[in-house]
Amino acid sequence: MNVSKDYVPVPHPPATDYLVGAHYFPGWREGTHYGWDKVTPFPERRPLLGWYDEGSPEVADWEIKWALEHGISYFVYCWYRDGQGGPVRQRLGHALHDGLLRARFVNRFKFCIMWENQNAACCAASDSDLLDNLAPFWVDNYFSHPSYLRLDGKPVLCVYDPNRLLECLGAGREVKRDAVRRALEKLREAVVRRGLPGLWLFCEYRGEDAWQMARIRDCGFDHLFAYCWHTPSKRPSVEEALNTQLVRMNRWREMAVMPFVPTITVGWDPLPWKSDNPKAPWLHEDQMTRWILTPTDFERLCGRVKDLMCSLPEGDLGRRMVILDNWNEWGEGHYIAPHAGAGFGYLDAVRRVFARAPDEHRDLVPGDVGLGPYDALFRAAHPDA
C-alpha cells in the first residue's frame, strides 16, 4: 500500500447504505474549556493523535479519514453561543472554524451543528434575536457550506434543550408551545429566503413521556434524537447498558408520537470531570454512573440497533440514519475515536455493521507516515510533561 509522507493520506471510504454520524464535543484545544489536564491522569483514554489541538486542519483531516474509512460520514458538532442578543459570539468554535472548515478533505465529509442552548446565555433572547442574529450567522457560516449536512436539500439543525427554548421564546400571553412553533416557522422562512429549500429541525430527548414528545412535535420539530442514553443503575451490566437503549427506542417506535433518528451510546464515565472537585475530592466517585462497552459489545449493540432501524416504517429517515455517541467525549467517558485503550476497535465495529466492505483493512496513524505530533500547545503549557 503506497501512502503519502507529505500529508494525511487520502481517505478511501467503504460503500454503505447508511448515513452514519457521530456527536462531536469541541473541547480539545489547550487553553480552552478544561484543556487536557483532567484527562491525562487516565492513560487508557489517551487519543492515538496524542494530546492534540483539534483547531489544526491536519488533525481534522485525520479525523475525517478515520471516520470515512469506517463508514461514518458526518459529525454533529456541539455549538455554543456566548451571550444572548447582538452579533453572535461563540465559545469552543475552534474545532469547526479552525479545524474542519479549513481541512483539505472537508469536501469529502459532512457536518451539522447541535445548538447547545441549555444555558439561558446560549439560547435566543427573543424571536428577533433568533431571526436577526442567529439565523444569518448559521446560514452564512454553516447551512450554505457545501459540506453541511442536508437531507432533500434542506440543512439539519439539532437543538439540545426544548425546555430552555420554551422558556426563552415562550414569553407573554401566547401558549409557550405555540410561540416556539411560530418562531421556528419564521426561522424556516428566513432560511428559505436565503435560497435554501427549507430546514430540518431535530430535537434532543431521552425520556419516554408521550406528552413531552407531543409537546416537542407541536413546537414544530421534525425528529427526535438522543445525545446519549443513561442507565438506571450506576454500574450496569452489559445487558442493561444495551437493553436500556433498545427498550427506549422501541418504546418510541411503538408510541409513534413522532419520528426519530436512533442514537447508539458506547458508555458513560465522567470521572475526569468530577475527580478534582475541590469541595469533596473523589468523594462522589461511588455515586457516579460509570460504564463503557467493549468494542465487541458495542458491535453487538450496533447490530441490534441496525435491526431496530429495519423495523421502522418504510420511508422513515431512521431506517437509514443513525448517530453514534460519541466521537470524542474523553471527559464524560463516551468516545469511539482511536485511543490507547481500544485502538480502532470501536470504529472497526461500526465498519463491520454499517459498511459493505471486507473486514481486512489497514488503519494508519500519523507516525506510520512520518507526521505529527500535534501536541505543541499542550507541550508549551506543560514543558515538564
C-alpha positions as CSV (number, residue, x, y, z in Angstrom):
1,M,0.0,0.0,0.0
2,N,1.5,3.3,-1.1
3,V,1.0,6.2,1.3
4,S,2.0,9.8,1.1
5,K,4.5,11.1,3.6
6,D,3.7,14.7,2.8
7,Y,0.2,14.9,4.3
8,V,-2.6,12.8,5.7
9,P,-3.3,10.0,3.1
10,V,-6.5,10.4,1.1
11,P,-9.5,8.6,2.7
12,H,-10.9,5.6,0.9
13,P,-14.5,5.2,2.3
14,P,-16.2,1.8,2.0
15,A,-19.6,1.5,0.5
16,T,-22.5,1.8,2.9
17,D,-26.3,2.0,2.7
18,Y,-26.5,4.1,5.9
19,L,-26.0,7.7,6.9
20,V,-23.8,7.2,10.0
21,G,-22.7,10.2,12.1
22,A,-21.2,10.9,15.4
23,H,-21.6,13.6,18.1
24,Y,-18.5,15.7,18.4
25,F,-17.5,17.7,21.5
26,P,-15.2,20.6,20.6
27,G,-13.3,20.8,23.9
28,W,-9.8,19.7,22.9
29,R,-7.5,22.6,22.3
30,E,-5.1,23.5,25.2
31,G,-6.2,26.8,26.8
32,T,-9.9,26.2,26.1
33,H,-12.5,24.5,28.3
34,Y,-10.5,22.4,30.7
35,G,-7.8,21.6,28.2
36,W,-6.3,18.1,28.6
37,D,-5.4,18.3,32.2
38,K,-8.4,16.4,33.5
39,V,-7.9,13.5,31.1
40,T,-4.1,13.0,31.3
41,P,-4.4,11.0,34.6
42,F,-6.4,8.4,32.6
43,P,-3.8,7.0,30.1
44,E,-6.3,4.5,28.7
45,R,-8.2,7.5,27.2
46,R,-5.1,9.0,25.5
47,P,-6.1,9.5,21.8
48,L,-3.9,8.0,19.2
49,L,-3.4,11.6,18.0
50,G,-1.8,12.3,21.4
51,W,-2.9,15.4,23.3
52,Y,-3.8,17.1,20.1
53,D,-5.1,20.5,19.0
54,E,-8.4,20.0,17.3
55,G,-8.1,23.5,15.8
56,S,-5.5,22.1,13.4
57,P,-6.8,21.3,9.9
58,E,-4.3,18.4,9.7
59,V,-5.9,16.9,12.9
60,A,-9.3,17.4,11.3
61,D,-8.1,15.5,8.2
62,W,-7.0,12.6,10.3
63,E,-10.4,12.5,12.0
64,I,-12.2,12.8,8.6
65,K,-10.1,10.0,7.2
66,W,-10.7,7.7,10.2
67,A,-14.4,8.4,10.2
68,L,-14.9,7.9,6.5
69,E,-12.9,4.7,6.3
70,H,-15.1,3.2,8.9
71,G,-18.5,4.2,7.4
72,I,-19.0,7.4,9.3
73,S,-19.9,10.3,7.0
74,Y,-20.7,13.3,9.3
75,F,-20.1,14.9,12.7
76,V,-22.7,16.7,14.8
77,Y,-20.7,19.5,16.4
78,C,-21.8,20.9,19.8
79,W,-22.3,24.6,19.1
80,Y,-22.1,27.1,21.9
81,R,-23.1,30.7,21.9
82,D,-21.5,33.2,24.3
83,G,-24.2,35.6,25.4
84,Q,-27.7,36.5,24.1
85,G,-28.6,39.4,21.9
86,G,-26.4,41.3,19.4
87,P,-23.9,39.8,17.0
88,V,-23.2,36.2,17.6
89,R,-20.1,35.3,19.7
90,Q,-19.1,31.7,20.0
91,R,-17.3,29.5,22.6
92,L,-15.3,26.5,21.5
93,G,-15.6,27.2,17.8
94,H,-12.1,26.2,17.0
95,A,-12.7,22.6,16.0
96,L,-15.2,23.7,13.4
97,H,-13.9,27.0,12.1
98,D,-10.1,26.5,12.5
99,G,-10.1,22.7,12.0
100,L,-12.8,21.1,9.9
101,L,-13.7,24.1,7.7
102,R,-10.0,24.6,6.7
103,A,-9.3,20.9,6.3
104,R,-8.2,19.5,2.9
105,F,-10.7,16.7,2.9
106,V,-13.7,18.8,4.1
107,N,-15.4,18.4,0.7
108,R,-15.5,14.6,1.3
109,F,-17.3,14.9,4.6
110,K,-20.4,16.3,6.1
111,F,-21.2,18.2,9.3
112,C,-24.1,19.8,11.2
113,I,-24.4,21.7,14.4
114,M,-26.3,20.9,17.7
115,W,-27.3,24.2,19.3
116,E,-26.3,23.8,22.9
117,N,-28.9,26.1,24.2
118,Q,-29.3,24.6,27.7
119,N,-28.0,27.8,29.4
120,A,-30.0,31.0,29.0
121,A,-26.9,32.8,27.8
122,C,-26.5,30.3,25.0
123,C,-30.2,30.5,23.9
124,A,-32.1,33.2,22.0
125,A,-33.4,36.2,23.9
126,S,-36.4,36.7,21.6
127,D,-37.7,35.9,18.1
128,S,-35.8,38.9,16.8
129,D,-32.6,37.6,18.3
130,L,-33.2,34.2,16.7
131,L,-34.0,35.7,13.3
132,D,-31.8,38.7,13.1
133,N,-28.6,37.3,14.8
134,L,-28.5,33.5,15.0
135,A,-30.2,32.7,11.7
136,P,-27.9,34.8,9.4
137,F,-24.8,33.5,11.3
138,W,-25.9,29.9,10.8
139,V,-26.8,30.4,7.2
140,D,-23.6,32.3,6.3
141,N,-21.2,30.1,8.2
142,Y,-22.8,26.6,8.1
143,F,-26.1,26.0,6.2
144,S,-24.8,27.4,2.9
145,H,-21.5,25.5,3.2
146,P,-21.3,22.7,0.6
147,S,-20.3,20.2,3.2
148,Y,-23.1,21.0,5.6
149,L,-25.4,18.0,6.2
150,R,-28.6,18.4,4.1
151,L,-31.5,16.0,3.6
152,D,-33.5,16.6,0.4
153,G,-31.5,19.7,0.1
154,K,-32.6,21.1,3.5
155,P,-29.9,21.7,6.2
156,V,-30.3,19.9,9.5
157,L,-30.2,21.9,12.8
158,C,-30.2,19.9,16.0
159,V,-31.4,21.7,19.2
160,Y,-30.3,20.4,22.6
161,D,-32.9,21.7,25.1
162,P,-36.5,22.2,24.2
163,N,-37.4,23.3,27.7
164,R,-34.9,26.2,27.5
165,L,-36.3,27.1,24.1
166,L,-39.8,27.2,25.6
167,E,-38.6,29.5,28.4
168,C,-36.7,31.9,26.1
169,L,-39.1,32.1,23.2
170,G,-42.4,31.3,25.0
171,A,-42.9,34.6,26.9
172,G,-46.1,36.6,27.0
173,R,-49.7,35.5,26.9
174,E,-49.3,33.2,24.0
175,V,-49.1,29.5,24.8
176,K,-45.4,28.7,25.0
177,R,-45.6,25.8,22.6
178,D,-47.4,28.0,20.0
179,A,-44.8,30.7,20.5
180,V,-42.0,28.4,19.8
181,R,-43.8,26.9,16.8
182,R,-44.3,30.4,15.4
183,A,-40.6,31.3,16.0
184,L,-39.4,28.1,14.3
185,E,-41.7,28.7,11.4
186,K,-40.1,32.1,11.0
187,L,-36.7,30.5,11.2
188,R,-37.6,28.2,8.4
189,E,-38.9,31.1,6.3
190,A,-35.7,33.0,6.9
191,V,-33.7,30.1,5.6
192,V,-35.9,29.8,2.5
193,R,-35.4,33.5,1.8
194,R,-31.7,32.9,1.8
195,G,-32.1,30.4,-1.1
196,L,-32.3,27.1,0.7
197,P,-35.4,24.8,0.3
198,G,-36.2,24.6,4.0
199,L,-34.8,23.4,7.3
200,W,-34.9,20.1,9.2
201,L,-35.3,20.6,13.0
202,F,-34.1,17.8,15.2
203,C,-34.8,17.9,19.0
204,E,-32.8,16.1,21.7
205,Y,-34.9,13.9,24.1
206,R,-34.1,10.8,26.2
207,G,-37.3,10.0,28.0
208,E,-40.5,8.1,27.1
209,D,-43.2,10.5,28.2
210,A,-45.7,10.7,25.3
211,W,-46.9,14.2,26.5
212,Q,-43.4,15.6,26.4
213,M,-42.8,14.1,22.9
214,A,-46.1,15.5,21.7
215,R,-45.1,18.9,23.0
216,I,-41.8,18.7,21.1
217,R,-43.7,17.8,18.0
218,D,-46.2,20.6,18.4
219,C,-43.4,23.1,18.8
220,G,-42.6,22.3,15.2
221,F,-39.7,19.8,15.4
222,D,-39.4,17.1,12.7
223,H,-37.5,14.4,14.5
224,L,-36.3,13.3,17.9
225,F,-32.7,12.2,18.7
226,A,-30.8,11.5,21.9
227,Y,-27.4,12.9,22.7
228,C,-26.7,9.8,24.9
229,W,-28.6,7.2,26.8
230,H,-28.3,6.8,30.6
231,T,-28.9,3.6,32.5
232,P,-31.0,3.2,35.7
233,S,-28.1,1.5,37.5
234,K,-24.8,3.3,38.3
235,R,-22.8,0.2,37.4
236,P,-25.0,-1.5,34.8
237,S,-24.3,-4.9,33.4
238,V,-23.6,-5.1,29.7
239,E,-27.1,-6.3,29.0
240,E,-28.6,-3.4,31.0
241,A,-26.5,-1.0,29.1
242,L,-27.6,-2.4,25.8
243,N,-31.2,-3.0,26.6
244,T,-31.8,0.4,28.1
245,Q,-31.1,2.0,24.8
246,L,-33.0,-0.6,22.8
247,V,-36.1,-0.6,25.0
248,R,-36.3,3.2,24.9
249,M,-36.1,3.4,21.1
250,N,-38.6,0.6,20.7
251,R,-41.0,2.4,23.0
252,W,-40.6,5.5,20.8
253,R,-41.4,3.3,17.8
254,E,-44.4,1.8,19.4
255,M,-45.8,5.1,20.7
256,A,-45.3,6.6,17.2
257,V,-45.7,10.2,18.5
258,M,-43.1,11.5,16.1
259,P,-40.3,10.0,14.1
260,F,-36.8,9.7,15.4
261,V,-33.2,9.1,14.4
262,P,-31.6,6.3,16.5
263,T,-28.6,7.0,18.8
264,I,-26.1,4.4,19.9
265,T,-24.2,5.1,23.1
266,V,-20.9,3.4,23.9
267,G,-20.7,4.4,27.6
268,W,-20.8,7.0,30.3
269,D,-17.9,7.6,32.8
270,P,-17.4,11.3,33.7
271,L,-14.8,10.6,36.4
272,P,-12.2,13.0,34.8
273,W,-14.7,15.9,35.0
274,K,-15.6,15.1,38.7
275,S,-12.4,13.8,40.2
276,D,-10.9,17.0,41.4
277,N,-14.0,18.6,43.0
278,P,-12.3,20.9,45.5
279,K,-15.2,20.6,47.9
280,A,-15.2,16.8,48.0
281,P,-12.3,15.3,46.1
282,W,-13.1,11.7,45.0
283,L,-16.0,11.6,47.5
284,H,-18.7,11.1,44.9
285,E,-17.0,8.6,42.7
286,D,-19.2,5.8,44.1
287,Q,-22.3,7.9,43.4
288,M,-21.4,8.4,39.7
289,T,-22.8,6.3,36.9
290,R,-19.8,4.6,35.2
291,W,-19.8,2.2,32.4
292,I,-18.3,1.6,29.0
293,L,-18.9,-1.2,26.5
294,T,-16.1,-3.2,25.0
295,P,-15.7,-2.9,21.2
296,T,-17.2,-6.4,21.0
297,D,-20.3,-5.5,23.0
298,F,-20.5,-2.1,21.1
299,E,-20.6,-4.1,17.8
300,R,-23.4,-6.3,19.2
301,L,-25.3,-3.1,20.1
302,C,-24.8,-1.6,16.7
303,G,-26.1,-4.8,15.1
304,R,-29.2,-4.8,17.3
305,V,-29.9,-1.1,16.5
306,K,-29.5,-1.8,12.9
307,D,-32.2,-4.5,13.2
308,L,-34.4,-1.9,15.0
309,M,-33.9,0.5,12.2
310,C,-35.2,-2.0,9.7
311,S,-38.4,-2.3,11.7
312,L,-39.2,1.4,11.4
313,P,-41.9,2.4,8.8
314,E,-41.0,2.4,5.2
315,G,-39.6,5.7,4.1
316,D,-38.8,6.7,7.7
317,L,-35.5,8.7,8.0
318,G,-34.5,6.5,10.9
319,R,-34.3,3.5,8.7
320,R,-31.1,4.8,7.1
321,M,-29.7,7.5,9.5
322,V,-28.1,6.9,12.9
323,I,-25.9,8.9,15.3
324,L,-23.1,7.4,17.4
325,D,-22.4,8.8,20.9
326,N,-19.7,10.0,20.9
327,W,-16.7,10.6,18.8
328,N,-14.5,12.3,21.4
329,E,-16.1,12.9,24.8
330,W,-12.9,12.0,26.6
331,G,-14.0,13.7,29.8
332,E,-17.6,12.4,30.1
333,G,-16.4,8.9,29.1
334,H,-18.1,8.1,25.9
335,Y,-15.8,8.0,22.9
336,I,-15.1,5.9,19.9
337,A,-12.2,7.7,18.2
338,P,-9.0,5.8,18.2
339,H,-7.3,5.8,21.6
340,A,-4.9,3.8,23.8
341,G,-7.4,1.6,25.5
342,A,-9.1,0.1,22.4
343,G,-7.2,1.4,19.4
344,F,-9.5,1.3,16.4
345,G,-11.8,-1.3,18.0
346,Y,-15.0,0.8,18.1
347,L,-14.5,2.2,14.6
348,D,-13.9,-1.3,13.2
349,A,-17.1,-2.4,14.9
350,V,-19.0,0.4,13.1
351,R,-17.4,-0.6,9.8
352,R,-18.4,-4.2,10.2
353,V,-22.0,-3.5,11.0
354,F,-22.8,-0.5,8.7
355,A,-20.4,-0.7,5.8
356,R,-20.3,-3.1,2.8
357,A,-16.6,-3.8,2.9
358,P,-14.1,-6.5,3.7
359,D,-13.2,-6.7,7.3
360,E,-9.5,-6.7,6.4
361,H,-8.1,-3.2,6.0
362,R,-5.2,-1.0,7.2
363,D,-5.7,1.7,9.8
364,L,-2.9,4.3,9.6
365,V,-1.8,6.6,12.3
366,P,0.3,9.8,11.9
367,G,3.6,8.0,12.9
368,D,3.1,5.5,10.1
369,V,3.6,8.3,7.5
370,G,6.0,10.4,9.4
371,L,3.5,13.0,10.5
372,G,2.7,14.6,13.9
373,P,2.9,15.1,16.7
374,Y,0.0,17.6,17.1
375,D,0.6,18.4,20.8
376,A,2.6,21.7,20.5
377,L,0.1,23.7,22.5
378,F,-0.1,21.0,25.2
379,R,3.7,20.8,25.5
380,A,4.0,24.6,25.6
381,A,1.7,24.6,28.6
382,H,3.3,21.5,30.2
383,P,7.1,21.7,29.5
384,D,7.8,19.0,32.0
385,A,5.2,16.6,30.8
